[in-house]
Amino acid sequence: MDEHTVDIILGRTCELYGLHRAAIREPDFAHAPPGMKKALRLHQLWAVARVLSSMLDRGIATALLADEMGPGTTATALGVTVVSHRFLS
């Protein structure tokens, strides 16, 4: 993925969650989306935004969460559920 695409995705992720771009550059950054008690890390927030983007573009979730065990895949999947329910209902 080129730098321009990453920059666009990060911008859209910040817009979705109401975050400042400077905040996401902190090494220990985490944010709890509305409706979640657990804070998600940047890669998890990005994954949630990516799945939601595919839902909005195609009318159905066509993105796949396929991380290996350990980086919080379950929390990311829960984030997709909670955020999609809150924003798309």
Buried (B, 14 or more C-beta within 10 A) or exposed (E): EEEEEEEEBBEBBBEBBEBEEEEBEEEEBEBEBEEBEEEBBBEBBBBBBBBBBBBEEEEEBEBEBEEEEEEBBEBBBBBBBBBBEEBEE
